[in-house]
Amino acid sequence: SSDIDGGIVVVGNAPTALLEVIQMIKEKVVKPALVIGMPVGFISAADSKEELAKMDVPFITNKGRKGGSPSAAAIVNALYKLI
């Protein structure tokens, strides 16, 4: 069991971080309740979001290379306001 299990994982900047989380989910190392994946950039950002969308885990993301930490923080804040 991991500290991530049942929690929310937020990736706002690095596509490599999101790809690592995806790999950990595939390997059943972690089982988060939600993954918010908003990496930004030209290299691997769009690809990592596409991979996240294929996962059997609840997620929030967008399409393309835009995103970033401000977008990820806005999503977390919006979820907090909903509860």
Buried (B, 14 or more C-beta within 10 A) or exposed (E): EEEBEEBBBBBBBBBEBBBEBBEBBEEEEBBBEBBBBBBBBEEBBBBBBEBBEEBEBEBBBBEEBEBBBEBBBEBBEEEEEEE
